[in-house]
Amino acid sequence: MTKEQLEQEKNYHISMSISKVLLTEGLLTDDEFKQIKEWLLEKYCPIISSL
């Protein structure tokens, strides 16, 4: 894994963690969370998380 890939993976996990908190707090709907997850997968292309 390259340094860039590791950075992308880290950014994906941080963004997902924030999104999960927002979902838990009721600030996001399930549909919004799903859309964000799809967008983050496209943006960061995580290697480990996509397995």
C-alpha positions, -999 to +999 in steps of 0.1 A: +000+000+000+014+034-010+015+064+012-013+080-009-035+049-006-030+048+032-040+085+033-071+078+013-080+049+036-076+071+066-097+099+052-124+075+043-125+060+078-126+095+095-154+106+072-174+075+078-170+079+116-183+114+114-212+103+092-221+075+117-222+099+146-245+122+126-267+093+118-268+082+154-276+117+165-305+118+141-289+146+120-289+123+089-315+099+076-307+064+066-310+074+029-286+104+034-261+081+051-262+056+023-257+084-002-228+097+017-212+063+020-215+058-018-200+092-024-171+085+000-164+052-016-162+069-050-141+098-037-115+078-016-116+044-033-105+026-001-088-007-006-093-023+028-128-010+034-141-021+000-133-058+008 
